[in-house]
Amino acid sequence: MAAIKRLEVDRDADAGSLQRFLREAKLAGSLQHPSLVTVFDVFEDGGAHYIGMEYMQAGSLRPWVGRLSHERTPSVPDAST
């Protein structure tokens, strides 16, 4: 299953910020790890930007942002080692 997220872009944001965000989203799509949602595609249609990603039935992580202790967050190996 997949989920599509429409990116809300601040109209006053500079083009460089949007390009950096899209580049980072594409980079995230190249990562594979059991603790990461798989990003399938990043695309633009009619001026709106979208991310196609793995659907997680567990729901949004938004309520947990800033509330999880370091011990409760998954460990992701350092890619530089």
C-alpha positions in Angstrom: 0.0 0.0 0.0 1.1 3.6 -0.6 0.3 7.0 0.8 0.6 10.3 -1.0 1.4 13.4 0.9 1.0 16.9 -0.6 3.7 19.2 0.5 2.4 22.6 1.7 4.9 25.1 0.5 5.1 28.6 1.9 4.6 30.9 -1.1 7.2 33.3 0.4 9.8 30.5 0.7 12.7 30.9 -1.7 13.2 28.5 -4.6 16.5 27.3 -3.1 14.7 26.1 0.1 12.2 24.1 -2.0 15.0 22.5 -4.1 16.9 21.5 -1.0 13.8 19.9 0.5 13.0 18.0 -2.7 16.7 16.9 -3.0 16.5 15.6 0.7 13.2 13.8 0.0 14.8 12.1 -3.0 17.8 11.1 -0.9 15.5 9.7 1.7 13.9 7.6 -1.1 17.3 5.9 -1.6 17.5 4.7 2.0 16.2 1.3 3.2 15.9 0.4 6.8 13.2 -1.4 8.8 12.8 1.7 11.0 12.2 4.0 8.1 9.2 4.6 5.9 10.0 3.8 2.3 9.8 6.8 0.0 8.7 5.6 -3.5 8.6 8.9 -5.4 8.8 12.7 -5.1 7.0 14.6 -7.9 5.4 17.8 -8.9 2.0 18.3 -10.6 0.4 21.6 -11.4 2.7 23.4 -9.1 1.9 21.2 -6.1 4.7 18.9 -4.7 4.0 15.3 -3.6 5.8 12.5 -1.8 4.6 8.9 -2.5 5.6 6.7 0.4 4.9 3.5 2.2 1.5 3.6 4.0 1.8 2.8 7.7 -1.5 1.8 9.3 -0.2 2.8 12.8 -1.0 6.4 12.0 0.9 9.7 12.3 4.0 10.2 14.3 3.1 13.9 14.8 1.8 13.4 18.4 5.1 11.8 19.3 7.5 14.4 17.9 9.6 15.8 20.7 8.0 13.4 23.3 10.1 10.2 22.8 13.1 9.7 24.9 16.4 8.7 23.3 15.9 5.2 24.7 12.6 4.8 22.9 13.8 5.9 19.4 15.1 3.3 17.0 18.9 3.1 16.5 20.0 3.6 12.9 23.5 2.7 12.1 25.9 5.5 11.0 26.2 5.3 7.2 29.8 6.6 7.4 31.1 3.5 9.1 
